[in-house]
Amino acid sequence: MVQVGNQLDCLVLMQLGSVDATVTDNALGAGQVAQDPTIHLVGGLMDSETYGVAMKLGENDLVRRVNAVLDQFRADQWSSEYQTWLSAAMGPSSGPPNVTYAG
């Protein structure tokens, strides 16, 4: 087993033949497949994942702006980006995941 300090090193280690496999989350694994067609995802989803964006407490205008940009991306570009970068590795999607805003 090799421990890495940075998830990005996993793809390089596989390409160099230093490791046979890595365990990673779904999005990072799909990103590795998009970068190198010799990489294949095997097995199923390990769990449901939640991602977030952190901002300084009290920066309400920034929070509203970031939320608006993310909403616009989901409406206009998400499906196209998923098809381009993730569908080959993760299969078809019924659309963007549900969003929960905190704060």
Backbone as CSV, one residue per row, in Angstrom:
resi,resn,N_x,N_y,N_z,CA_x,CA_y,CA_z,C_x,C_y,C_z
1,MET,0.850,-1.176,0.000,0.000,0.000,0.000,0.892,1.233,0.000
2,VAL,0.514,2.212,-0.806,1.232,3.478,-0.890,0.299,4.572,-0.400
3,GLN,0.771,5.395,0.484,-0.024,6.534,0.946,0.494,7.779,0.247
4,VAL,-0.425,8.568,-0.290,-0.037,9.791,-0.998,-0.565,11.004,-0.246
5,GLY,0.132,12.109,-0.397,-0.284,13.344,0.247,-1.300,14.107,-0.568
6,ASN,-1.455,13.737,-1.847,-2.320,14.475,-2.753,-3.039,13.477,-3.652
7,GLN,-4.350,13.580,-3.736,-5.150,12.661,-4.552,-4.695,12.643,-6.005
8,LEU,-4.193,13.768,-6.509,-3.760,13.835,-7.901,-2.601,12.885,-8.193
9,ASP,-1.831,12.538,-7.162,-0.707,11.625,-7.351,-1.156,10.214,-7.694
10,CYS,-2.376,9.845,-7.355,-2.849,8.477,-7.590,-2.833,8.118,-9.070
11,LEU,-3.304,9.002,-9.925,-3.309,8.724,-11.360,-1.885,8.552,-11.869
12,VAL,-0.987,9.412,-11.443,0.407,9.324,-11.882,1.025,8.001,-11.437
13,LEU,0.773,7.591,-10.200,1.317,6.324,-9.712,0.791,5.139,-10.516
14,MET,-0.487,5.185,-10.924,-1.023,4.102,-11.764,-0.369,4.136,-13.141
15,GLN,-0.199,5.336,-13.698,0.414,5.448,-15.017,1.865,4.963,-15.011
16,LEU,2.569,5.173,-13.908,3.956,4.731,-13.790,4.082,3.247,-13.459
17,GLY,2.950,2.607,-13.138,2.976,1.208,-12.766,3.426,0.965,-11.336
18,SER,3.449,2.019,-10.525,3.863,1.891,-9.121,2.774,1.283,-8.251
19,VAL,1.520,1.412,-8.663,0.387,0.816,-7.961,-0.540,0.191,-8.992
20,ASP,-1.300,-0.778,-8.564,-2.238,-1.454,-9.461,-3.621,-0.841,-9.435
21,ALA,-3.956,-0.160,-8.320,-5.307,0.380,-8.168,-5.295,1.477,-7.113
22,THR,-6.352,2.274,-7.125,-6.558,3.275,-6.082,-8.012,3.212,-5.645
23,VAL,-8.267,3.699,-4.451,-9.627,3.855,-3.953,-9.851,5.351,-3.836
24,THR,-10.921,5.835,-4.435,-11.178,7.266,-4.451,-12.674,7.505,-4.519
25,ASP,-13.072,8.764,-4.454,-14.498,9.037,-4.573,-14.905,9.021,-6.041
26,ASN,-16.198,9.031,-6.265,-16.743,8.855,-7.612,-16.288,9.924,-8.588
27,ALA,-16.355,11.177,-8.193,-16.010,12.264,-9.108,-14.529,12.245,-9.455
28,LEU,-13.669,12.013,-8.477,-12.233,11.965,-8.768,-11.891,10.759,-9.630
29,GLY,-12.523,9.625,-9.376,-12.298,8.451,-10.214,-12.724,8.691,-11.649
30,ALA,-13.874,9.314,-11.823,-14.338,9.626,-13.181,-13.395,10.614,-13.849
31,GLY,-12.838,11.537,-13.081,-11.864,12.476,-13.631,-10.598,11.775,-14.096
32,GLN,-10.171,10.744,-13.367,-9.004,9.980,-13.784,-9.277,9.264,-15.104
33,VAL,-10.456,8.699,-15.235,-10.835,8.020,-16.472,-10.859,9.014,-17.633
34,ALA,-11.367,10.221,-17.400,-11.433,11.228,-18.458,-10.034,11.636,-18.911
35,GLN,-9.069,11.601,-18.010,-7.707,12.000,-18.357,-6.900,10.880,-19.007
36,ASP,-7.246,9.642,-18.730,-6.450,8.517,-19.226,-7.376,7.355,-19.566
37,PRO,-7.571,7.081,-20.850,-8.510,6.031,-21.250,-8.065,4.626,-20.860
38,THR,-6.840,4.450,-20.371,-6.416,3.125,-19.916,-6.862,2.838,-18.488
39,ILE,-7.412,3.850,-17.817,-7.904,3.698,-16.449,-9.374,3.283,-16.508
40,HIS,-9.758,2.333,-15.689,-11.142,1.857,-15.666,-11.664,1.840,-14.241
41,LEU,-12.904,2.289,-14.070,-13.562,2.185,-12.776,-14.180,0.807,-12.656
42,VAL,-14.007,0.183,-11.516,-14.617,-1.120,-11.263,-15.362,-1.044,-9.941
43,GLY,-16.327,-1.907,-9.777,-17.120,-1.902,-8.554,-18.222,-0.875,-8.646
44,GLY,-18.969,-0.769,-7.598,-20.082,0.163,-7.560,-19.741,1.392,-6.735
45,LEU,-20.739,2.218,-6.544,-20.553,3.405,-5.725,-20.333,2.989,-4.280
46,MET,-19.390,3.658,-3.643,-19.088,3.312,-2.255,-20.048,3.985,-1.290
47,ASP,-20.480,5.173,-1.621,-21.406,5.894,-0.761,-21.943,7.109,-1.506
48,SER,-22.845,7.788,-0.866,-23.381,9.034,-1.397,-22.462,10.159,-0.931
49,GLU,-22.167,11.085,-1.793,-21.203,12.129,-1.473,-21.857,13.498,-1.428
50,THR,-21.392,14.312,-0.522,-21.840,15.694,-0.420,-20.636,16.601,-0.593
51,TYR,-20.765,17.596,-1.436,-19.703,18.564,-1.661,-20.195,19.932,-1.219
52,GLY,-19.285,20.786,-0.855,-19.676,22.109,-0.403,-18.670,23.164,-0.801
53,VAL,-19.087,24.400,-0.654,-18.233,25.563,-0.876,-18.257,26.359,0.418
54,ALA,-17.088,26.658,0.960,-17.009,27.399,2.217,-16.628,28.847,1.952
55,MET,-17.250,29.744,2.680,-16.943,31.167,2.592,-16.904,31.752,3.996
56,LYS,-16.267,32.865,4.121,-16.148,33.533,5.416,-17.538,33.888,5.945
57,LEU,-17.743,33.608,7.217,-19.003,33.913,7.876,-19.322,35.403,7.734
58,GLY,-20.549,35.703,7.377,-20.981,37.089,7.239,-20.850,37.650,5.832
59,GLU,-20.240,36.910,4.917,-20.095,37.370,3.529,-21.347,37.006,2.734
60,ASN,-22.480,37.586,3.139,-23.772,37.214,2.551,-23.883,37.528,1.071
61,ASP,-23.313,38.653,0.625,-23.349,38.972,-0.800,-22.578,37.937,-1.613
62,LEU,-21.439,37.531,-1.104,-20.643,36.508,-1.788,-21.401,35.183,-1.826
63,VAL,-22.023,34.804,-0.732,-22.804,33.566,-0.688,-23.912,33.605,-1.742
64,ARG,-24.642,34.717,-1.809,-25.716,34.831,-2.806,-25.162,34.751,-4.228
65,ARG,-24.015,35.386,-4.473,-23.416,35.380,-5.808,-22.968,33.966,-6.190
66,VAL,-22.284,33.288,-5.285,-21.831,31.919,-5.575,-23.030,31.004,-5.811
67,ASN,-24.047,31.102,-4.980,-25.253,30.286,-5.176,-25.897,30.563,-6.525
68,ALA,-25.943,31.824,-6.939,-26.535,32.180,-8.236,-25.717,31.592,-9.387
69,VAL,-24.401,31.663,-9.293,-23.546,31.098,-10.342,-23.742,29.583,-10.425
70,LEU,-23.801,28.924,-9.272,-24.015,27.475,-9.266,-25.389,27.103,-9.819
71,ASP,-26.415,27.871,-9.470,-27.755,27.625,-10.017,-27.763,27.783,-11.534
72,GLN,-27.089,28.818,-12.029,-27.020,29.048,-13.481,-26.272,27.910,-14.172
73,PHE,-25.187,27.458,-13.579,-24.428,26.334,-14.143,-25.300,25.080,-14.218
74,ARG,-26.018,24.803,-13.136,-26.891,23.628,-13.122,-27.944,23.713,-14.220
75,ALA,-28.482,24.900,-14.433,-29.546,25.083,-15.432,-29.008,25.015,-16.866
76,ASP,-27.846,25.598,-17.103,-27.370,25.773,-18.478,-26.292,24.788,-18.931
77,GLN,-25.453,24.329,-18.022,-24.279,23.583,-18.458,-24.091,22.215,-17.827
78,TRP,-24.752,21.929,-16.719,-24.459,20.712,-15.980,-24.574,19.469,-16.849
79,SER,-25.658,19.328,-17.577,-25.869,18.118,-18.380,-24.786,17.931,-19.426
80,SER,-24.396,19.005,-20.080,-23.344,18.933,-21.091,-22.002,18.549,-20.477
81,GLU,-21.670,19.146,-19.342,-20.400,18.833,-18.668,-20.396,17.389,-18.162
82,TYR,-21.512,16.940,-17.619,-21.600,15.553,-17.163,-21.378,14.609,-18.337
83,GLN,-22.041,14.874,-19.437,-21.913,14.016,-20.610,-20.463,13.979,-21.095
84,THR,-19.809,15.129,-21.116,-18.435,15.209,-21.606,-17.448,14.520,-20.680
85,TRP,-17.561,14.753,-19.383,-16.504,14.346,-18.465,-16.816,13.141,-17.587
86,LEU,-18.053,12.868,-17.287,-18.352,11.847,-16.278,-19.157,10.657,-16.780
87,SER,-19.947,10.825,-17.818,-20.881,9.761,-18.205,-20.184,8.466,-18.606
88,ALA,-19.040,8.550,-19.251,-18.350,7.323,-19.663,-17.969,6.474,-18.460
89,ALA,-17.596,7.126,-17.380,-17.166,6.392,-16.192,-18.316,6.086,-15.244
90,MET,-19.291,6.978,-15.159,-20.336,6.844,-14.145,-21.693,6.449,-14.700
91,GLY,-21.816,6.394,-16.023,-23.078,5.991,-16.623,-24.053,7.146,-16.760
92,PRO,-25.252,6.844,-17.247,-26.241,7.893,-17.465,-26.672,8.553,-16.158
93,SER,-27.153,9.770,-16.289,-27.615,10.518,-15.120,-29.010,11.044,-15.379
94,SER,-29.774,11.143,-14.327,-31.118,11.708,-14.444,-31.109,13.224,-14.250
95,GLY,-29.938,13.791,-14.077,-29.824,15.234,-13.915,-28.971,15.585,-12.713
96,PRO,-28.776,16.861,-12.486,-27.933,17.282,-11.372,-28.503,16.835,-10.034
97,PRO,-27.616,16.602,-9.071,-28.104,16.225,-7.746,-28.872,17.367,-7.088
98,ASN,-29.704,17.012,-6.137,-30.446,18.031,-5.413,-29.495,18.929,-4.632
99,VAL,-29.886,20.165,-4.469,-29.061,21.142,-3.772,-29.699,21.480,-2.435
100,THR,-28.880,21.577,-1.418,-29.322,22.050,-0.111,-28.415,23.215,0.279
101,TYR,-28.979,24.376,0.428,-28.191,25.548,0.827,-28.254,25.702,2.335
102,ALA,-27.109,25.947,2.926,-27.046,26.215,4.361,-26.708,27.677,4.545
103,GLY,-27.460,28.356,5.357,-27.162,29.760,5.636,-27.802,30.719,4.685
